[in-house]
Amino acid sequence: MELEALKASWNKLDERLAATEIVNFRMVKEVIQQKTKSAYDGIMGQNIYSFVVNMLIICVVFPYVYMNTPIQATSFAIVEGVMVIGLIPLVWKLSLLSKFDLGGKSSRELSRLVLTYKKICHQEKAWMIGAVCLALIAFYILELGFNTKAGYEYSTRLLLPLGLSLLTFGLGLVFAKWQLRRHAQQLGEIERGLEELREFEK
């Protein structure tokens, strides 16, 4: 009788331990998912912010500058064209991020999305640096060499717009470098989270 009672108590204890293990398993998985989701939200937020800022510059800021300064139509078209083309990889990235579903996709599928996203980021960086430099060179050649209406002179009148442009470009580079570092950290967190979640799928 005592042996039967002892067996019953051991079985109950095993059941409790198994239940506790399942609960702990789920809790650890949820913590990893929350950390991964938090990093994903940060990257999504950065891309949405970049898209909104670019749209404001394309649709409001630069057209306003063009209408209130003697900038040539060709110069305006070049800069606008580069900025519009620059939106293509950004829209592509947002499209990929919208498919990132921790609850509906396996970690392997999500890892493939992240890999594609990283490739786009790498290509975008190289392309944008070249495109922006060429656009600025073309803009200043057209404006300083062929824009007779503006009345540019090699004096302090010329140094002011050049200085402001260089300052804006420099501040943009500093901000972009900080954003890229933060972006890389969050992307690393997502990759680590997916790697850990893969262990739960085995």
mmCIF file of the C-alpha atoms, coordinates in Angstrom:
data_MODEL
# 
_entry.id   MODEL 
# 
loop_
_atom_site.group_PDB 
_atom_site.id 
_atom_site.type_symbol 
_atom_site.label_atom_id 
_atom_site.label_alt_id 
_atom_site.label_comp_id 
_atom_site.label_asym_id 
_atom_site.label_entity_id 
_atom_site.label_seq_id 
_atom_site.pdbx_PDB_ins_code 
_atom_site.Cartn_x 
_atom_site.Cartn_y 
_atom_site.Cartn_z 
_atom_site.occupancy 
_atom_site.B_iso_or_equiv 
_atom_site.pdbx_formal_charge 
_atom_site.auth_seq_id 
_atom_site.auth_comp_id 
_atom_site.auth_asym_id 
_atom_site.auth_atom_id 
_atom_site.pdbx_PDB_model_num 
ATOM 1   C CA . MET A 1 1   ? 0.000  0.000  0.000   1.00 0.00 ? 1   MET A CA 1 
ATOM 2   C CA . GLU A 1 2   ? 2.795  2.359  0.923   1.00 0.00 ? 2   GLU A CA 1 
ATOM 3   C CA . LEU A 1 3   ? 4.617  1.448  -2.302  1.00 0.00 ? 3   LEU A CA 1 
ATOM 4   C CA . GLU A 1 4   ? 1.535  2.325  -4.368  1.00 0.00 ? 4   GLU A CA 1 
ATOM 5   C CA . ALA A 1 5   ? 1.158  5.669  -2.575  1.00 0.00 ? 5   ALA A CA 1 
ATOM 6   C CA . LEU A 1 6   ? 4.852  6.389  -3.134  1.00 0.00 ? 6   LEU A CA 1 
ATOM 7   C CA . LYS A 1 7   ? 4.517  5.605  -6.850  1.00 0.00 ? 7   LYS A CA 1 
ATOM 8   C CA . ALA A 1 8   ? 1.458  7.852  -7.105  1.00 0.00 ? 8   ALA A CA 1 
ATOM 9   C CA . SER A 1 9   ? 3.262  10.722 -5.408  1.00 0.00 ? 9   SER A CA 1 
ATOM 10  C CA . TRP A 1 10  ? 6.256  10.271 -7.752  1.00 0.00 ? 10  TRP A CA 1 
ATOM 11  C CA . ASN A 1 11  ? 3.956  10.325 -10.782 1.00 0.00 ? 11  ASN A CA 1 
ATOM 12  C CA . LYS A 1 12  ? 2.320  13.524 -9.577  1.00 0.00 ? 12  LYS A CA 1 
ATOM 13  C CA . LEU A 1 13  ? 5.740  15.076 -9.020  1.00 0.00 ? 13  LEU A CA 1 
ATOM 14  C CA . ASP A 1 14  ? 6.835  14.067 -12.532 1.00 0.00 ? 14  ASP A CA 1 
ATOM 15  C CA . GLU A 1 15  ? 3.689  15.635 -13.975 1.00 0.00 ? 15  GLU A CA 1 
ATOM 16  C CA . ARG A 1 16  ? 4.318  18.877 -12.075 1.00 0.00 ? 16  ARG A CA 1 
ATOM 17  C CA . LEU A 1 17  ? 7.947  18.961 -13.240 1.00 0.00 ? 17  LEU A CA 1 
ATOM 18  C CA . ALA A 1 18  ? 6.882  18.338 -16.840 1.00 0.00 ? 18  ALA A CA 1 
ATOM 19  C CA . ALA A 1 19  ? 4.271  21.112 -16.610 1.00 0.00 ? 19  ALA A CA 1 
ATOM 20  C CA . THR A 1 20  ? 6.842  23.487 -15.071 1.00 0.00 ? 20  THR A CA 1 
ATOM 21  C CA . GLU A 1 21  ? 9.318  22.633 -17.830 1.00 0.00 ? 21  GLU A CA 1 
ATOM 22  C CA . ILE A 1 22  ? 6.712  23.408 -20.510 1.00 0.00 ? 22  ILE A CA 1 
ATOM 23  C CA . VAL A 1 23  ? 5.879  26.727 -18.833 1.00 0.00 ? 23  VAL A CA 1 
ATOM 24  C CA . ASN A 1 24  ? 9.582  27.652 -18.576 1.00 0.00 ? 24  ASN A CA 1 
ATOM 25  C CA . PHE A 1 25  ? 10.101 26.622 -22.207 1.00 0.00 ? 25  PHE A CA 1 
ATOM 26  C CA . ARG A 1 26  ? 7.263  28.883 -23.330 1.00 0.00 ? 26  ARG A CA 1 
ATOM 27  C CA . MET A 1 27  ? 8.450  31.781 -21.156 1.00 0.00 ? 27  MET A CA 1 
ATOM 28  C CA . VAL A 1 28  ? 11.997 31.622 -22.552 1.00 0.00 ? 28  VAL A CA 1 
ATOM 29  C CA . LYS A 1 29  ? 10.628 31.476 -26.104 1.00 0.00 ? 29  LYS A CA 1 
ATOM 30  C CA . GLU A 1 30  ? 8.342  34.472 -25.466 1.00 0.00 ? 30  GLU A CA 1 
ATOM 31  C CA . VAL A 1 31  ? 11.234 36.518 -24.032 1.00 0.00 ? 31  VAL A CA 1 
ATOM 32  C CA . ILE A 1 32  ? 13.350 35.793 -27.134 1.00 0.00 ? 32  ILE A CA 1 
ATOM 33  C CA . GLN A 1 33  ? 10.413 36.657 -29.411 1.00 0.00 ? 33  GLN A CA 1 
ATOM 34  C CA . GLN A 1 34  ? 9.818  39.947 -27.557 1.00 0.00 ? 34  GLN A CA 1 
ATOM 35  C CA . LYS A 1 35  ? 13.498 40.952 -27.867 1.00 0.00 ? 35  LYS A CA 1 
ATOM 36  C CA . THR A 1 36  ? 13.499 40.066 -31.560 1.00 0.00 ? 36  THR A CA 1 
ATOM 37  C CA . LYS A 1 37  ? 10.220 41.941 -32.122 1.00 0.00 ? 37  LYS A CA 1 
ATOM 38  C CA . SER A 1 38  ? 11.582 44.982 -30.299 1.00 0.00 ? 38  SER A CA 1 
ATOM 39  C CA . ALA A 1 39  ? 14.658 45.066 -32.568 1.00 0.00 ? 39  ALA A CA 1 
ATOM 40  C CA . TYR A 1 40  ? 12.419 44.589 -35.619 1.00 0.00 ? 40  TYR A CA 1 
ATOM 41  C CA . ASP A 1 41  ? 10.166 47.484 -34.527 1.00 0.00 ? 41  ASP A CA 1 
ATOM 42  C CA . GLY A 1 42  ? 13.248 49.699 -34.232 1.00 0.00 ? 42  GLY A CA 1 
ATOM 43  C CA . ILE A 1 43  ? 14.393 48.892 -37.782 1.00 0.00 ? 43  ILE A CA 1 
ATOM 44  C CA . MET A 1 44  ? 10.867 49.303 -39.161 1.00 0.00 ? 44  MET A CA 1 
ATOM 45  C CA . GLY A 1 45  ? 10.596 52.675 -37.409 1.00 0.00 ? 45  GLY A CA 1 
ATOM 46  C CA . GLN A 1 46  ? 13.905 53.859 -38.895 1.00 0.00 ? 46  GLN A CA 1 
ATOM 47  C CA . ASN A 1 47  ? 12.811 52.925 -42.417 1.00 0.00 ? 47  ASN A CA 1 
ATOM 48  C CA . ILE A 1 48  ? 9.400  54.586 -42.049 1.00 0.00 ? 48  ILE A CA 1 
ATOM 49  C CA . TYR A 1 49  ? 11.077 57.717 -40.670 1.00 0.00 ? 49  TYR A CA 1 
ATOM 50  C CA . SER A 1 50  ? 13.519 57.779 -43.624 1.00 0.00 ? 50  SER A CA 1 
ATOM 51  C CA . PHE A 1 51  ? 10.655 57.355 -46.081 1.00 0.00 ? 51  PHE A CA 1 
ATOM 52  C CA . VAL A 1 52  ? 8.609  60.195 -44.534 1.00 0.00 ? 52  VAL A CA 1 
ATOM 53  C CA . VAL A 1 53  ? 11.611 62.569 -44.402 1.00 0.00 ? 53  VAL A CA 1 
ATOM 54  C CA . ASN A 1 54  ? 12.534 61.792 -48.026 1.00 0.00 ? 54  ASN A CA 1 
ATOM 55  C CA . MET A 1 55  ? 8.955  62.359 -49.182 1.00 0.00 ? 55  MET A CA 1 
ATOM 56  C CA . LEU A 1 56  ? 8.828  65.707 -47.363 1.00 0.00 ? 56  LEU A CA 1 
ATOM 57  C CA . ILE A 1 57  ? 12.085 66.812 -49.009 1.00 0.00 ? 57  ILE A CA 1 
ATOM 58  C CA . ILE A 1 58  ? 10.981 65.603 -52.461 1.00 0.00 ? 58  ILE A CA 1 
ATOM 59  C CA . CYS A 1 59  ? 7.410  66.957 -52.321 1.00 0.00 ? 59  CYS A CA 1 
ATOM 60  C CA . VAL A 1 60  ? 7.732  70.067 -50.120 1.00 0.00 ? 60  VAL A CA 1 
ATOM 61  C CA . VAL A 1 61  ? 11.218 71.307 -49.192 1.00 0.00 ? 61  VAL A CA 1 
ATOM 62  C CA . PHE A 1 62  ? 13.125 71.162 -52.483 1.00 0.00 ? 62  PHE A CA 1 
ATOM 63  C CA . PRO A 1 63  ? 10.175 72.307 -54.670 1.00 0.00 ? 63  PRO A CA 1 
ATOM 64  C CA . TYR A 1 64  ? 9.791  75.281 -52.302 1.00 0.00 ? 64  TYR A CA 1 
ATOM 65  C CA . VAL A 1 65  ? 13.504 76.089 -52.672 1.00 0.00 ? 65  VAL A CA 1 
ATOM 66  C CA . TYR A 1 66  ? 13.207 75.755 -56.460 1.00 0.00 ? 66  TYR A CA 1 
ATOM 67  C CA . MET A 1 67  ? 10.190 78.095 -56.668 1.00 0.00 ? 67  MET A CA 1 
ATOM 68  C CA . ASN A 1 68  ? 11.814 80.754 -54.481 1.00 0.00 ? 68  ASN A CA 1 
ATOM 69  C CA . THR A 1 69  ? 15.369 80.722 -55.867 1.00 0.00 ? 69  THR A CA 1 
ATOM 70  C CA . PRO A 1 70  ? 16.824 81.044 -59.381 1.00 0.00 ? 70  PRO A CA 1 
ATOM 71  C CA . ILE A 1 71  ? 17.754 77.331 -59.553 1.00 0.00 ? 71  ILE A CA 1 
ATOM 72  C CA . GLN A 1 72  ? 17.576 75.947 -63.089 1.00 0.00 ? 72  GLN A CA 1 
ATOM 73  C CA . ALA A 1 73  ? 14.913 73.406 -64.009 1.00 0.00 ? 73  ALA A CA 1 
ATOM 74  C CA . THR A 1 74  ? 17.624 70.925 -65.104 1.00 0.00 ? 74  THR A CA 1 
ATOM 75  C CA . SER A 1 75  ? 19.380 71.149 -61.738 1.00 0.00 ? 75  SER A CA 1 
ATOM 76  C CA . PHE A 1 76  ? 16.085 70.696 -59.944 1.00 0.00 ? 76  PHE A CA 1 
ATOM 77  C CA . ALA A 1 77  ? 15.171 67.673 -62.111 1.00 0.00 ? 77  ALA A CA 1 
ATOM 78  C CA . ILE A 1 78  ? 18.540 65.973 -61.467 1.00 0.00 ? 78  ILE A CA 1 
ATOM 79  C CA . VAL A 1 79  ? 18.303 66.294 -57.685 1.00 0.00 ? 79  VAL A CA 1 
ATOM 80  C CA . GLU A 1 80  ? 14.621 65.306 -57.615 1.00 0.00 ? 80  GLU A CA 1 
ATOM 81  C CA . GLY A 1 81  ? 15.318 62.345 -59.898 1.00 0.00 ? 81  GLY A CA 1 
ATOM 82  C CA . VAL A 1 82  ? 18.110 61.027 -57.678 1.00 0.00 ? 82  VAL A CA 1 
ATOM 83  C CA . MET A 1 83  ? 15.932 61.357 -54.568 1.00 0.00 ? 83  MET A CA 1 
ATOM 84  C CA . VAL A 1 84  ? 12.984 59.580 -56.220 1.00 0.00 ? 84  VAL A CA 1 
ATOM 85  C CA . ILE A 1 85  ? 15.204 56.725 -57.436 1.00 0.00 ? 85  ILE A CA 1 
ATOM 86  C CA . GLY A 1 86  ? 16.656 56.551 -53.914 1.00 0.00 ? 86  GLY A CA 1 
ATOM 87  C CA . LEU A 1 87  ? 13.187 55.678 -52.649 1.00 0.00 ? 87  LEU A CA 1 
ATOM 88  C CA . ILE A 1 88  ? 13.113 52.407 -54.628 1.00 0.00 ? 88  ILE A CA 1 
ATOM 89  C CA . PRO A 1 89  ? 15.372 50.373 -52.273 1.00 0.00 ? 89  PRO A CA 1 
ATOM 90  C CA . LEU A 1 90  ? 13.654 51.984 -49.288 1.00 0.00 ? 90  LEU A CA 1 
ATOM 91  C CA . VAL A 1 91  ? 10.222 50.860 -50.507 1.00 0.00 ? 91  VAL A CA 1 
ATOM 92  C CA . TRP A 1 92  ? 11.682 47.408 -51.222 1.00 0.00 ? 92  TRP A CA 1 
ATOM 93  C CA . LYS A 1 93  ? 13.013 47.186 -47.662 1.00 0.00 ? 93  LYS A CA 1 
ATOM 94  C CA . LEU A 1 94  ? 9.671  48.241 -46.212 1.00 0.00 ? 94  LEU A CA 1 
ATOM 95  C CA . SER A 1 95  ? 7.968  45.585 -48.325 1.00 0.00 ? 95  SER A CA 1 
ATOM 96  C CA . LEU A 1 96  ? 10.309 42.901 -46.948 1.00 0.00 ? 96  LEU A CA 1 
ATOM 97  C CA . LEU A 1 97  ? 9.874  44.108 -43.358 1.00 0.00 ? 97  LEU A CA 1 
ATOM 98  C CA . SER A 1 98  ? 6.085  43.955 -43.717 1.00 0.00 ? 98  SER A CA 1 
ATOM 99  C CA . LYS A 1 99  ? 6.442  40.185 -44.329 1.00 0.00 ? 99  LYS A CA 1 
ATOM 100 C CA . PHE A 1 100 ? 8.355  39.655 -41.083 1.00 0.00 ? 100 PHE A CA 1 
ATOM 101 C CA . ASP A 1 101 ? 5.843  37.650 -39.031 1.00 0.00 ? 101 ASP A CA 1 
ATOM 102 C CA . LEU A 1 102 ? 7.288  35.937 -35.946 1.00 0.00 ? 102 LEU A CA 1 
ATOM 103 C CA . GLY A 1 103 ? 4.063  34.085 -35.239 1.00 0.00 ? 103 GLY A CA 1 
ATOM 104 C CA . GLY A 1 104 ? 3.258  32.959 -38.774 1.00 0.00 ? 104 GLY A CA 1 
ATOM 105 C CA . LYS A 1 105 ? 6.654  32.113 -40.305 1.00 0.00 ? 105 LYS A CA 1 
ATOM 106 C CA . SER A 1 106 ? 9.435  29.731 -39.303 1.00 0.00 ? 106 SER A CA 1 
ATOM 107 C CA . SER A 1 107 ? 12.784 31.097 -38.176 1.00 0.00 ? 107 SER A CA 1 
ATOM 108 C CA . ARG A 1 108 ? 14.388 29.782 -41.395 1.00 0.00 ? 108 ARG A CA 1 
ATOM 109 C CA . GLU A 1 109 ? 11.937 31.740 -43.565 1.00 0.00 ? 109 GLU A CA 1 
ATOM 110 C CA . LEU A 1 110 ? 12.539 34.867 -41.472 1.00 0.00 ? 110 LEU A CA 1 
ATOM 111 C CA . SER A 1 111 ? 16.312 34.371 -41.721 1.00 0.00 ? 111 SER A CA 1 
ATOM 112 C CA . ARG A 1 112 ? 16.023 34.325 -45.526 1.00 0.00 ? 112 ARG A CA 1 
ATOM 113 C CA . LEU A 1 113 ? 14.077 37.605 -45.377 1.00 0.00 ? 113 LEU A CA 1 
ATOM 114 C CA . VAL A 1 114 ? 16.786 39.133 -43.176 1.00 0.00 ? 114 VAL A CA 1 
ATOM 115 C CA . LEU A 1 115 ? 19.500 37.963 -45.592 1.00 0.00 ? 115 LEU A CA 1 
ATOM 116 C CA . THR A 1 116 ? 17.690 39.569 -48.549 1.00 0.00 ? 116 THR A CA 1 
ATOM 117 C CA . TYR A 1 117 ? 17.212 42.741 -46.508 1.00 0.00 ? 117 TYR A CA 1 
ATOM 118 C CA . LYS A 1 118 ? 20.947 42.878 -45.708 1.00 0.00 ? 118 LYS A CA 1 
ATOM 119 C CA . LYS A 1 119 ? 21.838 42.505 -49.398 1.00 0.00 ? 119 LYS A CA 1 
ATOM 120 C CA . ILE A 1 120 ? 19.553 45.418 -50.307 1.00 0.00 ? 120 ILE A CA 1 
ATOM 121 C CA . CYS A 1 121 ? 21.106 47.552 -47.559 1.00 0.00 ? 121 CYS A CA 1 
ATOM 122 C CA . HIS A 1 122 ? 24.623 46.804 -48.858 1.00 0.00 ? 122 HIS A CA 1 
ATOM 123 C CA . GLN A 1 123 ? 23.709 47.646 -52.457 1.00 0.00 ? 123 GLN A CA 1 
ATOM 124 C CA . GLU A 1 124 ? 21.763 50.744 -51.411 1.00 0.00 ? 124 GLU A CA 1 
ATOM 125 C CA . LYS A 1 125 ? 24.700 52.148 -49.444 1.00 0.00 ? 125 LYS A CA 1 
ATOM 126 C CA . ALA A 1 126 ? 27.164 51.866 -52.348 1.00 0.00 ? 126 ALA A CA 1 
ATOM 127 C CA . TRP A 1 127 ? 24.671 53.142 -54.929 1.00 0.00 ? 127 TRP A CA 1 
ATOM 128 C CA . MET A 1 128 ? 23.463 56.104 -52.863 1.00 0.00 ? 128 MET A CA 1 
ATOM 129 C CA . ILE A 1 129 ? 26.974 57.380 -52.074 1.00 0.00 ? 129 ILE A CA 1 
ATOM 130 C CA . GLY A 1 130 ? 27.853 57.389 -55.778 1.00 0.00 ? 130 GLY A CA 1 
ATOM 131 C CA . ALA A 1 131 ? 24.507 58.839 -56.876 1.00 0.00 ? 131 ALA A CA 1 
ATOM 132 C CA . VAL A 1 132 ? 24.528 61.653 -54.303 1.00 0.00 ? 132 VAL A CA 1 
ATOM 133 C CA . CYS A 1 133 ? 28.119 62.656 -55.163 1.00 0.00 ? 133 CYS A CA 1 
ATOM 134 C CA . LEU A 1 134 ? 27.378 62.693 -58.899 1.00 0.00 ? 134 LEU A CA 1 
ATOM 135 C CA . ALA A 1 135 ? 24.142 64.633 -58.371 1.00 0.00 ? 135 ALA A CA 1 
ATOM 136 C CA . LEU A 1 136 ? 25.922 67.281 -56.272 1.00 0.00 ? 136 LEU A CA 1 
ATOM 137 C CA . ILE A 1 137 ? 28.719 67.632 -58.842 1.00 0.00 ? 137 ILE A CA 1 
ATOM 138 C CA . ALA A 1 138 ? 26.210 67.948 -61.698 1.00 0.00 ? 138 ALA A CA 1 
ATOM 139 C CA . PHE A 1 139 ? 24.110 70.410 -59.693 1.00 0.00 ? 139 PHE A CA 1 
ATOM 140 C CA . TYR A 1 140 ? 27.019 72.737 -58.942 1.00 0.00 ? 140 TYR A CA 1 
ATOM 141 C CA . ILE A 1 141 ? 28.460 72.530 -62.466 1.00 0.00 ? 141 ILE A CA 1 
ATOM 142 C CA . LEU A 1 142 ? 25.087 73.515 -63.923 1.00 0.00 ? 142 LEU A CA 1 
ATOM 143 C CA . GLU A 1 143 ? 24.409 76.220 -61.361 1.00 0.00 ? 143 GLU A CA 1 
ATOM 144 C CA . LEU A 1 144 ? 27.847 77.802 -61.119 1.00 0.00 ? 144 LEU A CA 1 
ATOM 145 C CA . GLY A 1 145 ? 28.789 77.350 -64.761 1.00 0.00 ? 145 GLY A CA 1 
ATOM 146 C CA . PHE A 1 146 ? 25.572 77.894 -66.693 1.00 0.00 ? 146 PHE A CA 1 
ATOM 147 C CA . ASN A 1 147 ? 23.048 79.674 -64.477 1.00 0.00 ? 147 ASN A CA 1 
ATOM 148 C CA . THR A 1 148 ? 23.324 83.327 -65.538 1.00 0.00 ? 148 THR A CA 1 
ATOM 149 C CA . LYS A 1 149 ? 20.141 84.369 -63.712 1.00 0.00 ? 149 LYS A CA 1 
ATOM 150 C CA . ALA A 1 150 ? 21.540 83.577 -60.276 1.00 0.00 ? 150 ALA A CA 1 
ATOM 151 C CA . GLY A 1 151 ? 24.470 85.937 -60.689 1.00 0.00 ? 151 GLY A CA 1 
ATOM 152 C CA . TYR A 1 152 ? 26.945 83.717 -58.839 1.00 0.00 ? 152 TYR A CA 1 
ATOM 153 C CA . GLU A 1 153 ? 30.256 85.367 -58.149 1.00 0.00 ? 153 GLU A CA 1 
ATOM 154 C CA . TYR A 1 154 ? 33.427 83.909 -56.676 1.00 0.00 ? 154 TYR A CA 1 
ATOM 155 C CA . SER A 1 155 ? 33.058 85.876 -53.481 1.00 0.00 ? 155 SER A CA 1 
ATOM 156 C CA . THR A 1 156 ? 31.352 85.591 -50.108 1.00 0.00 ? 156 THR A CA 1 
ATOM 157 C CA . ARG A 1 157 ? 28.014 85.274 -51.962 1.00 0.00 ? 157 ARG A CA 1 
ATOM 158 C CA . LEU A 1 158 ? 29.257 81.987 -53.396 1.00 0.00 ? 158 LEU A CA 1 
ATOM 159 C CA . LEU A 1 159 ? 30.880 80.770 -50.192 1.00 0.00 ? 159 LEU A CA 1 
ATOM 160 C CA . LEU A 1 160 ? 27.617 80.989 -48.247 1.00 0.00 ? 160 LEU A CA 1 
ATOM 161 C CA . PRO A 1 161 ? 25.555 78.484 -50.309 1.00 0.00 ? 161 PRO A CA 1 
ATOM 162 C CA . LEU A 1 162 ? 28.587 76.212 -50.721 1.00 0.00 ? 162 LEU A CA 1 
ATOM 163 C CA . GLY A 1 163 ? 29.325 76.348 -47.001 1.00 0.00 ? 163 GLY A CA 1 
ATOM 164 C CA . LEU A 1 164 ? 25.707 75.624 -46.052 1.00 0.00 ? 164 LEU A CA 1 
ATOM 165 C CA . SER A 1 165 ? 25.584 72.726 -48.522 1.00 0.00 ? 165 SER A CA 1 
ATOM 166 C CA . LEU A 1 166 ? 28.782 71.205 -47.136 1.00 0.00 ? 166 LEU A CA 1 
ATOM 167 C CA . LEU A 1 167 ? 27.565 71.695 -43.558 1.00 0.00 ? 167 LEU A CA 1 
ATOM 168 C CA . THR A 1 168 ? 24.232 70.026 -44.349 1.00 0.00 ? 168 THR A CA 1 
ATOM 169 C CA . PHE A 1 169 ? 26.014 67.183 -46.147 1.00 0.00 ? 169 PHE A CA 1 
ATOM 170 C CA . GLY A 1 170 ? 28.419 66.725 -43.208 1.00 0.00 ? 170 GLY A CA 1 
ATOM 171 C CA . LEU A 1 171 ? 25.641 66.690 -40.613 1.00 0.00 ? 171 LEU A CA 1 
ATOM 172 C CA . GLY A 1 172 ? 23.722 64.233 -42.789 1.00 0.00 ? 172 GLY A CA 1 
ATOM 173 C CA . LEU A 1 173 ? 26.744 61.910 -42.894 1.00 0.00 ? 173 LEU A CA 1 
ATOM 174 C CA . VAL A 1 174 ? 27.184 62.042 -39.105 1.00 0.00 ? 174 VAL A CA 1 
ATOM 175 C CA . PHE A 1 175 ? 23.496 61.304 -38.531 1.00 0.00 ? 175 PHE A CA 1 
ATOM 176 C CA . ALA A 1 176 ? 23.578 58.515 -41.151 1.00 0.00 ? 176 ALA A CA 1 
ATOM 177 C CA . LYS A 1 177 ? 26.637 56.935 -39.500 1.00 0.00 ? 177 LYS A CA 1 
ATOM 178 C CA . TRP A 1 178 ? 24.878 56.923 -36.105 1.00 0.00 ? 178 TRP A CA 1 
ATOM 179 C CA . GLN A 1 179 ? 21.738 55.468 -37.680 1.00 0.00 ? 179 GLN A CA 1 
ATOM 180 C CA . LEU A 1 180 ? 23.735 52.765 -39.483 1.00 0.00 ? 180 LEU A CA 1 
ATOM 181 C CA . ARG A 1 181 ? 25.473 51.732 -36.262 1.00 0.00 ? 181 ARG A CA 1 
ATOM 182 C CA . ARG A 1 182 ? 22.138 51.492 -34.430 1.00 0.00 ? 182 ARG A CA 1 
ATOM 183 C CA . HIS A 1 183 ? 20.620 49.681 -37.407 1.00 0.00 ? 183 HIS A CA 1 
ATOM 184 C CA . ALA A 1 184 ? 23.469 47.119 -37.426 1.00 0.00 ? 184 ALA A CA 1 
ATOM 185 C CA . GLN A 1 185 ? 23.015 46.450 -33.694 1.00 0.00 ? 185 GLN A CA 1 
ATOM 186 C CA . GLN A 1 186 ? 19.272 45.864 -34.092 1.00 0.00 ? 186 GLN A CA 1 
ATOM 187 C CA . LEU A 1 187 ? 19.809 43.649 -37.132 1.00 0.00 ? 187 LEU A CA 1 
ATOM 188 C CA . GLY A 1 188 ? 22.318 41.614 -35.120 1.00 0.00 ? 188 GLY A CA 1 
ATOM 189 C CA . GLU A 1 189 ? 19.760 41.219 -32.322 1.00 0.00 ? 189 GLU A CA 1 
ATOM 190 C CA . ILE A 1 190 ? 17.187 39.930 -34.829 1.00 0.00 ? 190 ILE A CA 1 
ATOM 191 C CA . GLU A 1 191 ? 19.658 37.408 -36.261 1.00 0.00 ? 191 GLU A CA 1 
ATOM 192 C CA . ARG A 1 192 ? 20.633 36.149 -32.795 1.00 0.00 ? 192 ARG A CA 1 
ATOM 193 C CA . GLY A 1 193 ? 16.964 35.908 -31.798 1.00 0.00 ? 193 GLY A CA 1 
ATOM 194 C CA . LEU A 1 194 ? 16.103 33.884 -34.910 1.00 0.00 ? 194 LEU A CA 1 
ATOM 195 C CA . GLU A 1 195 ? 19.069 31.590 -34.291 1.00 0.00 ? 195 GLU A CA 1 
ATOM 196 C CA . GLU A 1 196 ? 17.870 30.966 -30.727 1.00 0.00 ? 196 GLU A CA 1 
ATOM 197 C CA . LEU A 1 197 ? 14.272 30.432 -31.866 1.00 0.00 ? 197 LEU A CA 1 
ATOM 198 C CA . ARG A 1 198 ? 15.504 27.839 -34.365 1.00 0.00 ? 198 ARG A CA 1 
ATOM 199 C CA . GLU A 1 199 ? 16.561 25.694 -31.399 1.00 0.00 ? 199 GLU A CA 1 
ATOM 200 C CA . PHE A 1 200 ? 12.939 25.626 -30.185 1.00 0.00 ? 200 PHE A CA 1 
ATOM 201 C CA . GLU A 1 201 ? 11.754 24.353 -33.568 1.00 0.00 ? 201 GLU A CA 1 
ATOM 202 C CA . LYS A 1 202 ? 13.934 21.221 -33.463 1.00 0.00 ? 202 LYS A CA 1 
# 
